[in-house]
Amino acid sequence: MKRMIDFLMHANEVSPLSAYSLKRLPALVWPAKYFLSIVLLMLAIVACNKNDDFGEITPESSGYSSGNGVFIINEGNFGNGNGSLSFLNLDSLIMYNDIFYHANSRPLGDVPQSMAISGDTAWIVVNNSGKVEVVDLKNMSSISTVSGFLSPRFYLSVTTQKAYVSDFADGGVSVVNKQNFSIEGKVHLGCSSEQMLLADGKVFVAFWSNYGFSHLENNKLVVIDATDDQVIDSVIVGKEPNSMVLDGGGKLWVLCSGGFAAEEKPSLWCINPINHEIISSFTFPDINSSPTSLCANGSGDTLYFLDQGIFRLAIDSQQLPDEPVITEDEHLFYSLAVDPGTSIIYTSDAIDYQQRGLILRYRQDGSFIDSFRAGVIPGRFVF
């Protein structure tokens, strides 16, 4: 049974965000009586109609221009190519949907996974299309497309000349030339690569999933020297490290879900990025919980994460929080971010994974601000 669930999950390139939602189904131990329901759910998610389900196109939704705001990467349905990019202008509070399509008269691609801003360009990683779209930040017009990836996940700018792109299936990290928009090398890891973080001249790479690498334990960070692109160390953490962040003091925090099939209790780790030593760790009490989307507020003294609600943790705390600062109520939170300038909390609700999802904003005290419609399955936020 577990092997079939793994097949369904990974055949659709499920991200840690999607795995978080799937793990929260009532069938936490996957008994046979739930199997048909799980299969039907997966088919519903994957087999949606191929359409531009972004609502009526108005001048507001098609007139994007750069400014003070936040980008939302809408994953869309796997295999349907209806992923998109939205932009919420924080001055006018207007949501601009499908801005890549309107700028370039073509779809963004199949399952956009993440995006990073580098200078006056944005690099959009499109997972199931095996590419990275490079666009002009001021108007979203295409500059170039970097292709040749198997299952790209995240982009990390390392220097003015060089970037890394992690890959779910390639066994390493691709080295991208930022000047000519081409893959010029690879850092061989021998495992999949997920989220990356640059600290102290090194890149820390999360080994999140061992699908295709079942002989390995997916419970570590691989450390790469960013100067010569060589692996120099690894740090053992909990199973399935799904998100990382640096706090205001420069310490590295890693959130681990414990495994899709609840192989161990989830955990949170604090690491010194200079000597790679573990400073502290926390173990979640419930093995069936699935925390994800670790992020920090603007000052870096408070961490936030999702786990059937939004939890808050001061970096000097001695224990994990017992109660969420924001409850889901009628929503099912899918992704999470905190505005580094205002510390306003952003989360998304994919609703039924077919219609346009919701973006919800909250103050730090948990009070609701407002909500907006984005694209299908709104995932990560970029400020």
Secondary structure, DSSP 4 states (H G I P E B T S, - for coil): -HHHHHHHHHHTT--HHHHHHHHTSS-TT--GGGHHHHHHHHHHHHS---S--S----HHHH----SSEEEEEE---TTTT-BEEEEEETTTTEEE-SHHHHHHSS--BS-EEEEEEETTEEEEEETTTTEEEEEETTT--EEEEEE--SSEEEEEE-SSSEEEEEESSSSEEEEEETTTTEEEEEEE-SS----EEEETTEEEEEE---TT-TTS---EEEEEETTTTEEEEEEE-SSSEEEEEE-TTS-EEEEE--TTTT-S--EEEEE-TTT--EEEEEE-S-TT---EEEEE-TTSSEEEEESSSEEEEETT-SS--SS-SB--TT--EEEEEE-TTT--EEEEE-TTSSSEEEEEEE-TTS-EEEEEEEEESEEEEE-
